[in-house]
Amino acid sequence: MRYCLTSSQIDGSSSTTLESERTSQKSRTVSMIDGVKITPLSQILDERGKVMHMLRNSDPHFVSFGEIYFSCVHPGVVKAWHMHKEMILNYAVPLGNIKFVLYDNRLNSVTRGQVQEMFLGPDNYCLVTVPPLVWNGFKGVGTITAIVANCSSIPHDPCEIERVSPFDDRIPYDWGLQHR
């Protein structure tokens, strides 16, 4: 089984538990956004290849099935920001690597104003469940196009999504490479 590590865990600045870390605006340290769930996923490998699990209707975190789609993102490309008003997102990255970032701007949330950053791919294979009203986006990292799978709780509806530029100043995040 793989463990899902946050960016601060990858660089060794925190323990291997998924404890909440509070941060200031524009910080690169990870904060756990209220309602976001990170579930390690299994991969079954043998000489023929592998099976990568994602989501079952018997999983405790499964809510409902709306549709599944795949978003491909090339290295260095940012696909952000978007926020769903009703949809629950269930992301996994079976091929390539992404930097996945969330921003909580919900009025009554205990994590309002917090940013959460994580790196996802086959070496950190997990399901990230994102509740409605949380801004999110991702950037392709590495050398190959990444495939991001989303098993959403409702079918896509362009009326229930909001989008802003990846560089919108209202979201305190810099998509640039951070030399740590």
mmCIF file of the C-alpha atoms, coordinates in Angstrom:
data_MODEL
# 
_entry.id   MODEL 
# 
loop_
_atom_site.group_PDB 
_atom_site.id 
_atom_site.type_symbol 
_atom_site.label_atom_id 
_atom_site.label_alt_id 
_atom_site.label_comp_id 
_atom_site.label_asym_id 
_atom_site.label_entity_id 
_atom_site.label_seq_id 
_atom_site.pdbx_PDB_ins_code 
_atom_site.Cartn_x 
_atom_site.Cartn_y 
_atom_site.Cartn_z 
_atom_site.occupancy 
_atom_site.B_iso_or_equiv 
_atom_site.pdbx_formal_charge 
_atom_site.auth_seq_id 
_atom_site.auth_comp_id 
_atom_site.auth_asym_id 
_atom_site.auth_atom_id 
_atom_site.pdbx_PDB_model_num 
ATOM 1   C CA . MET A 1 1   ? 0.000   0.000  0.000   1.00 0.00 ? 1   MET A CA 1 
ATOM 2   C CA . ARG A 1 2   ? 1.231   3.499  -0.821  1.00 0.00 ? 2   ARG A CA 1 
ATOM 3   C CA . TYR A 1 3   ? 1.040   6.392  1.614   1.00 0.00 ? 3   TYR A CA 1 
ATOM 4   C CA . CYS A 1 4   ? -0.316  9.738  0.495   1.00 0.00 ? 4   CYS A CA 1 
ATOM 5   C CA . LEU A 1 5   ? 2.205   12.390 1.403   1.00 0.00 ? 5   LEU A CA 1 
ATOM 6   C CA . THR A 1 6   ? 1.714   16.114 1.378   1.00 0.00 ? 6   THR A CA 1 
ATOM 7   C CA . SER A 1 7   ? 4.399   18.453 0.071   1.00 0.00 ? 7   SER A CA 1 
ATOM 8   C CA . SER A 1 8   ? 5.748   19.164 3.556   1.00 0.00 ? 8   SER A CA 1 
ATOM 9   C CA . GLN A 1 9   ? 6.001   15.427 4.195   1.00 0.00 ? 9   GLN A CA 1 
ATOM 10  C CA . ILE A 1 10  ? 7.879   14.888 0.938   1.00 0.00 ? 10  ILE A CA 1 
ATOM 11  C CA . ASP A 1 11  ? 10.507  17.456 1.884   1.00 0.00 ? 11  ASP A CA 1 
ATOM 12  C CA . GLY A 1 12  ? 10.782  16.037 5.416   1.00 0.00 ? 12  GLY A CA 1 
ATOM 13  C CA . SER A 1 13  ? 9.383   18.992 7.336   1.00 0.00 ? 13  SER A CA 1 
ATOM 14  C CA . SER A 1 14  ? 6.607   17.068 9.124   1.00 0.00 ? 14  SER A CA 1 
ATOM 15  C CA . SER A 1 15  ? 5.604   13.642 10.368  1.00 0.00 ? 15  SER A CA 1 
ATOM 16  C CA . THR A 1 16  ? 4.001   10.982 8.160   1.00 0.00 ? 16  THR A CA 1 
ATOM 17  C CA . THR A 1 17  ? 0.550   11.495 9.636   1.00 0.00 ? 17  THR A CA 1 
ATOM 18  C CA . LEU A 1 18  ? -1.993  13.658 7.872   1.00 0.00 ? 18  LEU A CA 1 
ATOM 19  C CA . GLU A 1 19  ? -2.299  16.175 10.688  1.00 0.00 ? 19  GLU A CA 1 
ATOM 20  C CA . SER A 1 20  ? -3.684  19.625 10.048  1.00 0.00 ? 20  SER A CA 1 
ATOM 21  C CA . GLU A 1 21  ? -1.138  22.399 9.712   1.00 0.00 ? 21  GLU A CA 1 
ATOM 22  C CA . ARG A 1 22  ? -2.300  26.003 9.814   1.00 0.00 ? 22  ARG A CA 1 
ATOM 23  C CA . THR A 1 23  ? -0.535  28.462 7.569   1.00 0.00 ? 23  THR A CA 1 
ATOM 24  C CA . SER A 1 24  ? -0.525  32.108 6.608   1.00 0.00 ? 24  SER A CA 1 
ATOM 25  C CA . GLN A 1 25  ? -1.549  33.485 3.197   1.00 0.00 ? 25  GLN A CA 1 
ATOM 26  C CA . LYS A 1 26  ? 0.907   32.854 0.305   1.00 0.00 ? 26  LYS A CA 1 
ATOM 27  C CA . SER A 1 27  ? 2.641   30.110 2.312   1.00 0.00 ? 27  SER A CA 1 
ATOM 28  C CA . ARG A 1 28  ? 3.793   26.886 0.648   1.00 0.00 ? 28  ARG A CA 1 
ATOM 29  C CA . THR A 1 29  ? 3.251   24.765 3.766   1.00 0.00 ? 29  THR A CA 1 
ATOM 30  C CA . VAL A 1 30  ? 0.320   22.372 3.594   1.00 0.00 ? 30  VAL A CA 1 
ATOM 31  C CA . SER A 1 31  ? -2.962  22.963 5.389   1.00 0.00 ? 31  SER A CA 1 
ATOM 32  C CA . MET A 1 32  ? -5.632  20.308 5.561   1.00 0.00 ? 32  MET A CA 1 
ATOM 33  C CA . ILE A 1 33  ? -8.833  21.824 4.170   1.00 0.00 ? 33  ILE A CA 1 
ATOM 34  C CA . ASP A 1 34  ? -11.942 20.957 6.184   1.00 0.00 ? 34  ASP A CA 1 
ATOM 35  C CA . GLY A 1 35  ? -13.949 18.231 4.424   1.00 0.00 ? 35  GLY A CA 1 
ATOM 36  C CA . VAL A 1 36  ? -11.169 17.157 2.049   1.00 0.00 ? 36  VAL A CA 1 
ATOM 37  C CA . LYS A 1 37  ? -10.443 13.439 2.383   1.00 0.00 ? 37  LYS A CA 1 
ATOM 38  C CA . ILE A 1 38  ? -7.240  11.731 1.283   1.00 0.00 ? 38  ILE A CA 1 
ATOM 39  C CA . THR A 1 39  ? -7.544  7.968  0.886   1.00 0.00 ? 39  THR A CA 1 
ATOM 40  C CA . PRO A 1 40  ? -4.507  5.813  0.005   1.00 0.00 ? 40  PRO A CA 1 
ATOM 41  C CA . LEU A 1 41  ? -5.277  3.562  -2.960  1.00 0.00 ? 41  LEU A CA 1 
ATOM 42  C CA . SER A 1 42  ? -3.921  0.119  -3.699  1.00 0.00 ? 42  SER A CA 1 
ATOM 43  C CA . GLN A 1 43  ? -1.995  -1.037 -6.715  1.00 0.00 ? 43  GLN A CA 1 
ATOM 44  C CA . ILE A 1 44  ? -1.644  -4.717 -7.486  1.00 0.00 ? 44  ILE A CA 1 
ATOM 45  C CA . LEU A 1 45  ? 1.538   -5.373 -9.447  1.00 0.00 ? 45  LEU A CA 1 
ATOM 46  C CA . ASP A 1 46  ? 2.877   -8.452 -11.183 1.00 0.00 ? 46  ASP A CA 1 
ATOM 47  C CA . GLU A 1 47  ? 4.995   -9.243 -14.234 1.00 0.00 ? 47  GLU A CA 1 
ATOM 48  C CA . ARG A 1 48  ? 2.064   -8.463 -16.572 1.00 0.00 ? 48  ARG A CA 1 
ATOM 49  C CA . GLY A 1 49  ? 1.520   -4.922 -15.294 1.00 0.00 ? 49  GLY A CA 1 
ATOM 50  C CA . LYS A 1 50  ? -0.768  -3.664 -12.563 1.00 0.00 ? 50  LYS A CA 1 
ATOM 51  C CA . VAL A 1 51  ? -4.312  -2.935 -11.434 1.00 0.00 ? 51  VAL A CA 1 
ATOM 52  C CA . MET A 1 52  ? -4.909  0.468  -9.838  1.00 0.00 ? 52  MET A CA 1 
ATOM 53  C CA . HIS A 1 53  ? -7.992  0.750  -7.646  1.00 0.00 ? 53  HIS A CA 1 
ATOM 54  C CA . MET A 1 54  ? -9.863  4.065  -7.454  1.00 0.00 ? 54  MET A CA 1 
ATOM 55  C CA . LEU A 1 55  ? -13.386 3.962  -5.996  1.00 0.00 ? 55  LEU A CA 1 
ATOM 56  C CA . ARG A 1 56  ? -16.037 1.355  -5.181  1.00 0.00 ? 56  ARG A CA 1 
ATOM 57  C CA . ASN A 1 57  ? -19.656 1.935  -4.319  1.00 0.00 ? 57  ASN A CA 1 
ATOM 58  C CA . SER A 1 58  ? -19.011 0.019  -1.068  1.00 0.00 ? 58  SER A CA 1 
ATOM 59  C CA . ASP A 1 59  ? -16.259 2.436  0.063   1.00 0.00 ? 59  ASP A CA 1 
ATOM 60  C CA . PRO A 1 60  ? -17.275 4.468  3.150   1.00 0.00 ? 60  PRO A CA 1 
ATOM 61  C CA . HIS A 1 61  ? -16.373 7.730  1.362   1.00 0.00 ? 61  HIS A CA 1 
ATOM 62  C CA . PHE A 1 62  ? -18.471 6.941  -1.749  1.00 0.00 ? 62  PHE A CA 1 
ATOM 63  C CA . VAL A 1 63  ? -21.513 9.237  -2.052  1.00 0.00 ? 63  VAL A CA 1 
ATOM 64  C CA . SER A 1 64  ? -22.982 8.766  -5.526  1.00 0.00 ? 64  SER A CA 1 
ATOM 65  C CA . PHE A 1 65  ? -21.971 8.279  -9.142  1.00 0.00 ? 65  PHE A CA 1 
ATOM 66  C CA . GLY A 1 66  ? -22.482 11.088 -11.624 1.00 0.00 ? 66  GLY A CA 1 
ATOM 67  C CA . GLU A 1 67  ? -19.815 10.446 -14.242 1.00 0.00 ? 67  GLU A CA 1 
ATOM 68  C CA . ILE A 1 68  ? -16.137 9.662  -14.640 1.00 0.00 ? 68  ILE A CA 1 
ATOM 69  C CA . TYR A 1 69  ? -13.892 11.661 -16.895 1.00 0.00 ? 69  TYR A CA 1 
ATOM 70  C CA . PHE A 1 70  ? -10.176 12.064 -17.509 1.00 0.00 ? 70  PHE A CA 1 
ATOM 71  C CA . SER A 1 71  ? -8.324  15.339 -17.787 1.00 0.00 ? 71  SER A CA 1 
ATOM 72  C CA . CYS A 1 72  ? -4.916  15.246 -19.465 1.00 0.00 ? 72  CYS A CA 1 
ATOM 73  C CA . VAL A 1 73  ? -2.413  17.910 -18.478 1.00 0.00 ? 73  VAL A CA 1 
ATOM 74  C CA . HIS A 1 74  ? 0.958   18.432 -20.137 1.00 0.00 ? 74  HIS A CA 1 
ATOM 75  C CA . PRO A 1 75  ? 4.116   19.135 -18.076 1.00 0.00 ? 75  PRO A CA 1 
ATOM 76  C CA . GLY A 1 76  ? 4.220   22.739 -16.871 1.00 0.00 ? 76  GLY A CA 1 
ATOM 77  C CA . VAL A 1 77  ? 0.581   23.471 -17.765 1.00 0.00 ? 77  VAL A CA 1 
ATOM 78  C CA . VAL A 1 78  ? -1.802  24.782 -15.086 1.00 0.00 ? 78  VAL A CA 1 
ATOM 79  C CA . LYS A 1 79  ? -5.500  23.910 -15.120 1.00 0.00 ? 79  LYS A CA 1 
ATOM 80  C CA . ALA A 1 80  ? -7.023  26.150 -12.458 1.00 0.00 ? 80  ALA A CA 1 
ATOM 81  C CA . TRP A 1 81  ? -8.989  27.566 -10.708 1.00 0.00 ? 81  TRP A CA 1 
ATOM 82  C CA . HIS A 1 82  ? -12.445 26.064 -10.590 1.00 0.00 ? 82  HIS A CA 1 
ATOM 83  C CA . MET A 1 83  ? -15.055 25.508 -7.890  1.00 0.00 ? 83  MET A CA 1 
ATOM 84  C CA . HIS A 1 84  ? -18.164 23.325 -8.000  1.00 0.00 ? 84  HIS A CA 1 
ATOM 85  C CA . LYS A 1 85  ? -21.276 24.462 -6.155  1.00 0.00 ? 85  LYS A CA 1 
ATOM 86  C CA . GLU A 1 86  ? -22.794 20.975 -5.806  1.00 0.00 ? 86  GLU A CA 1 
ATOM 87  C CA . MET A 1 87  ? -20.398 18.362 -7.186  1.00 0.00 ? 87  MET A CA 1 
ATOM 88  C CA . ILE A 1 88  ? -18.154 16.230 -4.984  1.00 0.00 ? 88  ILE A CA 1 
ATOM 89  C CA . LEU A 1 89  ? -14.887 15.482 -6.790  1.00 0.00 ? 89  LEU A CA 1 
ATOM 90  C CA . ASN A 1 90  ? -12.936 12.236 -6.414  1.00 0.00 ? 90  ASN A CA 1 
ATOM 91  C CA . TYR A 1 91  ? -9.522  12.659 -8.046  1.00 0.00 ? 91  TYR A CA 1 
ATOM 92  C CA . ALA A 1 92  ? -6.810  10.063 -8.677  1.00 0.00 ? 92  ALA A CA 1 
ATOM 93  C CA . VAL A 1 93  ? -3.759  10.265 -10.946 1.00 0.00 ? 93  VAL A CA 1 
ATOM 94  C CA . PRO A 1 94  ? -2.886  6.879  -12.492 1.00 0.00 ? 94  PRO A CA 1 
ATOM 95  C CA . LEU A 1 95  ? -0.325  8.231  -15.004 1.00 0.00 ? 95  LEU A CA 1 
ATOM 96  C CA . GLY A 1 96  ? 2.107   11.124 -14.755 1.00 0.00 ? 96  GLY A CA 1 
ATOM 97  C CA . ASN A 1 97  ? 2.353   13.546 -11.846 1.00 0.00 ? 97  ASN A CA 1 
ATOM 98  C CA . ILE A 1 98  ? 0.542   16.696 -10.805 1.00 0.00 ? 98  ILE A CA 1 
ATOM 99  C CA . LYS A 1 99  ? 0.754   19.356 -8.164  1.00 0.00 ? 99  LYS A CA 1 
ATOM 100 C CA . PHE A 1 100 ? -2.829  19.527 -6.844  1.00 0.00 ? 100 PHE A CA 1 
ATOM 101 C CA . VAL A 1 101 ? -3.855  22.639 -4.929  1.00 0.00 ? 101 VAL A CA 1 
ATOM 102 C CA . LEU A 1 102 ? -7.011  23.530 -3.032  1.00 0.00 ? 102 LEU A CA 1 
ATOM 103 C CA . TYR A 1 103 ? -8.140  26.841 -1.575  1.00 0.00 ? 103 TYR A CA 1 
ATOM 104 C CA . ASP A 1 104 ? -10.948 27.173 0.983   1.00 0.00 ? 104 ASP A CA 1 
ATOM 105 C CA . ASN A 1 105 ? -12.974 30.352 0.605   1.00 0.00 ? 105 ASN A CA 1 
ATOM 106 C CA . ARG A 1 106 ? -16.181 29.032 2.232   1.00 0.00 ? 106 ARG A CA 1 
ATOM 107 C CA . LEU A 1 107 ? -17.670 31.662 4.542   1.00 0.00 ? 107 LEU A CA 1 
ATOM 108 C CA . ASN A 1 108 ? -18.300 29.459 7.598   1.00 0.00 ? 108 ASN A CA 1 
ATOM 109 C CA . SER A 1 109 ? -15.410 27.035 7.180   1.00 0.00 ? 109 SER A CA 1 
ATOM 110 C CA . VAL A 1 110 ? -12.901 26.567 10.003  1.00 0.00 ? 110 VAL A CA 1 
ATOM 111 C CA . THR A 1 111 ? -10.172 26.453 7.329   1.00 0.00 ? 111 THR A CA 1 
ATOM 112 C CA . ARG A 1 112 ? -11.304 29.560 5.422   1.00 0.00 ? 112 ARG A CA 1 
ATOM 113 C CA . GLY A 1 113 ? -8.328  31.213 3.744   1.00 0.00 ? 113 GLY A CA 1 
ATOM 114 C CA . GLN A 1 114 ? -6.173  28.082 3.851   1.00 0.00 ? 114 GLN A CA 1 
ATOM 115 C CA . VAL A 1 115 ? -4.293  26.513 0.938   1.00 0.00 ? 115 VAL A CA 1 
ATOM 116 C CA . GLN A 1 116 ? -3.575  22.787 0.635   1.00 0.00 ? 116 GLN A CA 1 
ATOM 117 C CA . GLU A 1 117 ? -0.957  21.497 -1.800  1.00 0.00 ? 117 GLU A CA 1 
ATOM 118 C CA . MET A 1 118 ? -0.124  17.882 -2.601  1.00 0.00 ? 118 MET A CA 1 
ATOM 119 C CA . PHE A 1 119 ? 1.676   15.924 -5.283  1.00 0.00 ? 119 PHE A CA 1 
ATOM 120 C CA . LEU A 1 120 ? -0.215  13.027 -6.856  1.00 0.00 ? 120 LEU A CA 1 
ATOM 121 C CA . GLY A 1 121 ? 0.742   10.263 -9.273  1.00 0.00 ? 121 GLY A CA 1 
ATOM 122 C CA . PRO A 1 122 ? 1.514   6.529  -9.337  1.00 0.00 ? 122 PRO A CA 1 
ATOM 123 C CA . ASP A 1 123 ? 4.200   6.916  -6.636  1.00 0.00 ? 123 ASP A CA 1 
ATOM 124 C CA . ASN A 1 124 ? 1.752   8.753  -4.371  1.00 0.00 ? 124 ASN A CA 1 
ATOM 125 C CA . TYR A 1 125 ? -1.425  7.062  -5.515  1.00 0.00 ? 125 TYR A CA 1 
ATOM 126 C CA . CYS A 1 126 ? -4.450  8.169  -3.540  1.00 0.00 ? 126 CYS A CA 1 
ATOM 127 C CA . LEU A 1 127 ? -8.009  9.388  -3.928  1.00 0.00 ? 127 LEU A CA 1 
ATOM 128 C CA . VAL A 1 128 ? -8.589  13.021 -3.019  1.00 0.00 ? 128 VAL A CA 1 
ATOM 129 C CA . THR A 1 129 ? -12.230 13.770 -2.273  1.00 0.00 ? 129 THR A CA 1 
ATOM 130 C CA . VAL A 1 130 ? -13.054 17.463 -2.580  1.00 0.00 ? 130 VAL A CA 1 
ATOM 131 C CA . PRO A 1 131 ? -16.331 18.794 -1.175  1.00 0.00 ? 131 PRO A CA 1 
ATOM 132 C CA . PRO A 1 132 ? -18.406 21.423 -2.980  1.00 0.00 ? 132 PRO A CA 1 
ATOM 133 C CA . LEU A 1 133 ? -17.371 25.102 -2.785  1.00 0.00 ? 133 LEU A CA 1 
ATOM 134 C CA . VAL A 1 134 ? -13.619 24.432 -2.491  1.00 0.00 ? 134 VAL A CA 1 
ATOM 135 C CA . TRP A 1 135 ? -11.484 26.014 -5.215  1.00 0.00 ? 135 TRP A CA 1 
ATOM 136 C CA . ASN A 1 136 ? -9.028  23.611 -6.833  1.00 0.00 ? 136 ASN A CA 1 
ATOM 137 C CA . GLY A 1 137 ? -6.641  23.194 -9.702  1.00 0.00 ? 137 GLY A CA 1 
ATOM 138 C CA . PHE A 1 138 ? -3.554  21.307 -10.788 1.00 0.00 ? 138 PHE A CA 1 
ATOM 139 C CA . LYS A 1 139 ? -0.291  21.636 -12.660 1.00 0.00 ? 139 LYS A CA 1 
ATOM 140 C CA . GLY A 1 140 ? 1.421   18.922 -14.689 1.00 0.00 ? 140 GLY A CA 1 
ATOM 141 C CA . VAL A 1 141 ? 4.859   18.164 -13.254 1.00 0.00 ? 141 VAL A CA 1 
ATOM 142 C CA . GLY A 1 142 ? 7.539   15.825 -14.533 1.00 0.00 ? 142 GLY A CA 1 
ATOM 143 C CA . THR A 1 143 ? 8.235   14.891 -18.147 1.00 0.00 ? 143 THR A CA 1 
ATOM 144 C CA . ILE A 1 144 ? 5.058   13.192 -19.398 1.00 0.00 ? 144 ILE A CA 1 
ATOM 145 C CA . THR A 1 145 ? 1.412   14.162 -19.785 1.00 0.00 ? 145 THR A CA 1 
ATOM 146 C CA . ALA A 1 146 ? -0.528  13.289 -16.632 1.00 0.00 ? 146 ALA A CA 1 
ATOM 147 C CA . ILE A 1 147 ? -3.982  11.740 -16.611 1.00 0.00 ? 147 ILE A CA 1 
ATOM 148 C CA . VAL A 1 148 ? -6.264  12.958 -13.833 1.00 0.00 ? 148 VAL A CA 1 
ATOM 149 C CA . ALA A 1 149 ? -9.334  10.773 -13.262 1.00 0.00 ? 149 ALA A CA 1 
ATOM 150 C CA . ASN A 1 150 ? -12.410 12.276 -11.611 1.00 0.00 ? 150 ASN A CA 1 
ATOM 151 C CA . CYS A 1 151 ? -15.336 10.146 -10.472 1.00 0.00 ? 151 CYS A CA 1 
ATOM 152 C CA . SER A 1 152 ? -17.799 12.913 -9.677  1.00 0.00 ? 152 SER A CA 1 
ATOM 153 C CA . SER A 1 153 ? -20.949 12.690 -7.588  1.00 0.00 ? 153 SER A CA 1 
ATOM 154 C CA . ILE A 1 154 ? -23.162 14.312 -10.257 1.00 0.00 ? 154 ILE A CA 1 
ATOM 155 C CA . PRO A 1 155 ? -22.888 14.673 -14.051 1.00 0.00 ? 155 PRO A CA 1 
ATOM 156 C CA . HIS A 1 156 ? -21.092 17.765 -15.347 1.00 0.00 ? 156 HIS A CA 1 
ATOM 157 C CA . ASP A 1 157 ? -23.318 20.847 -15.407 1.00 0.00 ? 157 ASP A CA 1 
ATOM 158 C CA . PRO A 1 158 ? -21.737 24.089 -16.645 1.00 0.00 ? 158 PRO A CA 1 
ATOM 159 C CA . CYS A 1 159 ? -24.180 26.072 -14.479 1.00 0.00 ? 159 CYS A CA 1 
ATOM 160 C CA . GLU A 1 160 ? -22.784 24.693 -11.212 1.00 0.00 ? 160 GLU A CA 1 
ATOM 161 C CA . ILE A 1 161 ? -19.107 25.498 -11.800 1.00 0.00 ? 161 ILE A CA 1 
ATOM 162 C CA . GLU A 1 162 ? -17.212 28.761 -11.413 1.00 0.00 ? 162 GLU A CA 1 
ATOM 163 C CA . ARG A 1 163 ? -13.818 29.435 -12.968 1.00 0.00 ? 163 ARG A CA 1 
ATOM 164 C CA . VAL A 1 164 ? -11.140 32.077 -12.469 1.00 0.00 ? 164 VAL A CA 1 
ATOM 165 C CA . SER A 1 165 ? -7.643  32.536 -13.878 1.00 0.00 ? 165 SER A CA 1 
ATOM 166 C CA . PRO A 1 166 ? -4.800  30.461 -12.378 1.00 0.00 ? 166 PRO A CA 1 
ATOM 167 C CA . PHE A 1 167 ? -3.181  33.790 -11.502 1.00 0.00 ? 167 PHE A CA 1 
ATOM 168 C CA . ASP A 1 168 ? -6.197  35.462 -9.897  1.00 0.00 ? 168 ASP A CA 1 
ATOM 169 C CA . ASP A 1 169 ? -4.971  37.488 -6.882  1.00 0.00 ? 169 ASP A CA 1 
ATOM 170 C CA . ARG A 1 170 ? -8.025  36.511 -4.812  1.00 0.00 ? 170 ARG A CA 1 
ATOM 171 C CA . ILE A 1 171 ? -6.503  33.045 -4.388  1.00 0.00 ? 171 ILE A CA 1 
ATOM 172 C CA . PRO A 1 172 ? -3.208  33.281 -2.471  1.00 0.00 ? 172 PRO A CA 1 
ATOM 173 C CA . TYR A 1 173 ? -1.127  30.807 -4.441  1.00 0.00 ? 173 TYR A CA 1 
ATOM 174 C CA . ASP A 1 174 ? 1.902   30.986 -6.740  1.00 0.00 ? 174 ASP A CA 1 
ATOM 175 C CA . TRP A 1 175 ? 2.056   28.192 -9.352  1.00 0.00 ? 175 TRP A CA 1 
ATOM 176 C CA . GLY A 1 176 ? 5.764   28.770 -9.984  1.00 0.00 ? 176 GLY A CA 1 
ATOM 177 C CA . LEU A 1 177 ? 8.460   26.226 -9.221  1.00 0.00 ? 177 LEU A CA 1 
ATOM 178 C CA . GLN A 1 178 ? 9.552   26.454 -5.596  1.00 0.00 ? 178 GLN A CA 1 
ATOM 179 C CA . HIS A 1 179 ? 13.187  25.615 -4.948  1.00 0.00 ? 179 HIS A CA 1 
ATOM 180 C CA . ARG A 1 180 ? 13.183  24.140 -1.459  1.00 0.00 ? 180 ARG A CA 1 
# 
